[in-house]
Amino acid sequence: MSAPPISDDALAHSERLRAAIRTLIAEAGGAIPFWKFMELALYAPGLGYYSAGATKFGAAGDFVTAPELGSLFAECIAEAIAPVLREIGGDAQMLEVGGGSGAFAADALAHLAALDAVPARYAILEPSADLRERQRTHLAARLPDALFARVHWLDGPMPDDWNGVLFANEVVDALPTPRFAVQGGEVHEEYVVVADDGGFATTLRPADALLTPAVRHIERQRGAPLPDGYRSELLPQLPYWVQAVAGGLRRGAMLFVDYGYPRSEYYRDDRSDGTLRAFHRHRVSPDVFALPGLQDLTASVDFTALAEAGTGAGFEFAGYCTQASLLLGNRLDARLAAHEAQAADEAARYALRQQVKKLTLPGGMGEAFQAIGFARDVDFEHAFLVGDLSHRL
């Protein structure tokens, strides 16, 4: 089934962003790093994919995240973090990085209330003004006034020292990433130039003093150089991002859920062009230069790098497992049974079981999506008692 045609207004929007990027490339002397192109395509004010007003999440958007499938995902995450919030006590806060449609916050807060573990403040770090308003509308309609009053929006990390839980679902994959290439044993970085037809193309330039050592670090862990011609993504700035987003988190836990691989699988010889791809209307495309502003750009997460970043920020490693294991280990069966008992009919029970299948089966999100946790002065290992994969990192 073919996708519906793209409207003239949407195409005009994309062309405005394309023109803005062309101007920036000219001002930069004819080329910009790929990560800069990705940053503009996703986050340019008023024009980028996440900054503009089109629907991103759910059946009407370009992709479906776990919270959009129903409440079970958020309820299991609430089960995992509730002991941490209770251990910290009355000043516990929660920070959700990238709030999506607001579905996760609504379901998580409702279940945290049922578990007597509501944080004193639920902060959403959301740079997109459009998404922030969508979240506000959704949460105001879904939550009791007393719970909604605890929700706040931030433009950046928590401004002061804080205790609590940081949660990020499908955030790291959308960080603007450098692309590198190995040629003649030397490390180069992908840059973006304007093509003859007015579109975009890539060229290579010598990598800088941050990217080159990061690639050599991967090669040392591999025990062999990357093959000549190999291209992929790498986030040498990830440790700085983790430290920045955690801010002054003095006591608590961090939980990241995303799609990706441990480093040994990410940089296999046969994955020689990386993992970068575009999503538009539930279709995956390798053409990341098509339709800027109208399609999501994403790269899989190197969970070994995320483990290094979390421990490097002064947190203890708590666990690593698939999304299926995380949910099953945090009372998915009990949450499903509770909802089935309240379901109006067999059609509703069937929908619940389908939700579980999408969340947990290998052909759905169960194994492609993985979870990693960190803790500081709290117990968080209980969240990872099922399906530990830390030996693969």
RAZIUR-V12234 format. One record per run of one state. SS is the DSSP state (hx for helix, st for strand, lp for the rest). FROM is the first residue (numbers start at 1). LEN is the number of residues. If there is no record, write none. Layout:
# RAZIUR-V12234
ss & from & len
SS & FROM & LEN
SS & FROM & LEN
This chain:
# RAZIUR-V12234
ss & from & len
lp & 1 & 7
hx & 8 & 20
lp & 28 & 4
st & 32 & 2
hx & 34 & 10
lp & 44 & 13
st & 57 & 1
lp & 58 & 5
st & 63 & 1
lp & 64 & 2
hx & 66 & 4
lp & 70 & 2
hx & 72 & 17
lp & 89 & 4
st & 93 & 5
lp & 98 & 5
hx & 103 & 12
lp & 115 & 6
st & 121 & 5
lp & 126 & 3
hx & 129 & 14
lp & 143 & 2
hx & 145 & 4
lp & 149 & 2
st & 151 & 4
lp & 155 & 7
st & 162 & 8
lp & 170 & 2
hx & 172 & 3
lp & 175 & 3
st & 178 & 6
lp & 184 & 2
st & 186 & 9
lp & 195 & 5
st & 200 & 7
lp & 207 & 4
hx & 211 & 12
lp & 223 & 8
st & 231 & 4
lp & 235 & 3
hx & 238 & 9
lp & 247 & 2
st & 249 & 13
lp & 262 & 1
hx & 263 & 4
lp & 267 & 10
st & 277 & 4
lp & 281 & 2
st & 283 & 3
lp & 286 & 10
st & 296 & 3
lp & 299 & 2
st & 301 & 2
hx & 303 & 10
lp & 313 & 3
st & 316 & 7
hx & 323 & 6
lp & 329 & 3
hx & 332 & 11
lp & 343 & 3
hx & 346 & 15
lp & 361 & 8
st & 369 & 8
lp & 377 & 4
hx & 381 & 4
lp & 385 & 5
hx & 390 & 3
lp & 393 & 1
